[in-house]
């Protein structure tokens, strides 16, 4: 939980930057009806500033599981890897939709680590994504795709 209040103007800028989707699991506010949270990419507890360059929009579940992490174990190599940075890295460079858009696959250490650490393929999301795919709402179109 952020110690510093993010003002409405900054929050709006960050939400626009994120395109209304969670930076990690790509869930949309419009699909779930749940407001995205503003997270510190480098957490405040690790001296991350409350500035636009260090903020991104994420869903509640990803925010809770990310907590104050900046790295996690890459399940393929067993080595610590920096977590994907949605502000600086393109999602499709580190992740891919598989199983018709039901699951997320990490394609690099920075992608594989959060798939595991943030449980991006938790059963609840996989089931929900199935409904979203059926409705034609998912997977989201990635910028530049």
Secondary structure as UniProt FT lines:
FT   HELIX           8..18
FT   TURN            19..20
FT   TURN            23..25
FT   HELIX           29..32
FT   STRAND          37..40
FT   HELIX           44..46
FT   HELIX           52..54
FT   STRAND          55..58
FT   HELIX           60..66
FT   TURN            67..68
FT   STRAND          71..73
FT   TURN            75..77
FT   STRAND          80..82
FT   TURN            86..88
FT   HELIX           91..94
FT   STRAND          95..98
FT   HELIX           99..101
FT   STRAND          103..106
FT   HELIX           109..117
FT   TURN            118..121
FT   HELIX           123..135
FT   TURN            143..144
//
